[in-house]
Amino acid sequence: MNLTTPHSNPLPTRVLLVAYACSPYKGSESIVGWGRARETAKYCETWVLAGTESEPDIKQFVRENGEIPNLHFCFLERNNTTSLF
């Protein structure tokens, strides 16, 4: 698919990924969310909506390894009245 506008460069592909759990250090659901986010960022500008419980692990990874190109996180707190997950 060619997303272009007249007299401009092609628009980058952007992905919004919702990860219930996302951590480079935990197993099961967390590592699946992390793996999908990293793989998607190899090809597209990727924004990940993750729970606040994932934030410490992701920030630790970035401190130790540096930013991952094209990968951005928004951390959302879950509550009883509005649940994203």
N, C-alpha and C positions, 0 to 999 in steps of 0.2 A: 504494500500500500504506500503510495507516494503522497505524503501530506505536505504540499507546498502552497505558497501563496505567490501571487505575481510579484516579481522583483525582490524575492527574499530567498533565504536558505531554507532547506527542508526543516520542518518543525521536529524537535526531538520527541521520541516516543516516551510517554510518561505512564508510570504504573502506580496505582494505589493498592497496597497490599495490607490486608487486615490479618494480624497475627495474634491469636489468643495468647500465645506464649512465644517468646522469642529470646533465646539466650545462646551464646556460644559455649557456655560452660555446663549446661544442664542437658539431660537426655530427653528422649521421647518427644512430646509436642514442642518443647522449647527449641530443640536442635533442628526440628523440621522447619519451624518458622524462620530460624536464623539461616538455615541453608537455602531456603527459597528466596529470602531477601537478598542474600549475597549473590546467588546465581542470577536473579533478575537484574541486579545492578550492573552486571557485566554487559548487558545488552540495552538497558533502558534507564532513564532517570527514575529512581524508585523511591517512593515515600511509603513508610510503614507505620500503620497505626497499631500500637502495642500497649499493653497494660503497664501501669507504673511499676509493677513488680519486676518487669524486665529491665528497667532503666539502670539500676546499679551495675548489672553484668555487662550491658552494652557500653556504658561509659568506661568501665574498667578495660574492656577490650580495646576501645579507641585510645585510651591512655597508653596502653602497652604496645599497640600495633599501628596506631595512626588511623586517620580517617579512611574509609572505603569510598573510592570515587563513585558518584551517582547514588549513594545510599543515604537517606535521610529518615529520621525517626520523629514521630509525634507520640508522646506518652499520655495516655488517657486513664483517668481514675474511674474505676467501675463503682457504681452505687446502686442502691435498691430501686430508685425511681426511673433512672435511664440507664439501660445496659446496652453497651455496644456489642458485647460478646455474648 
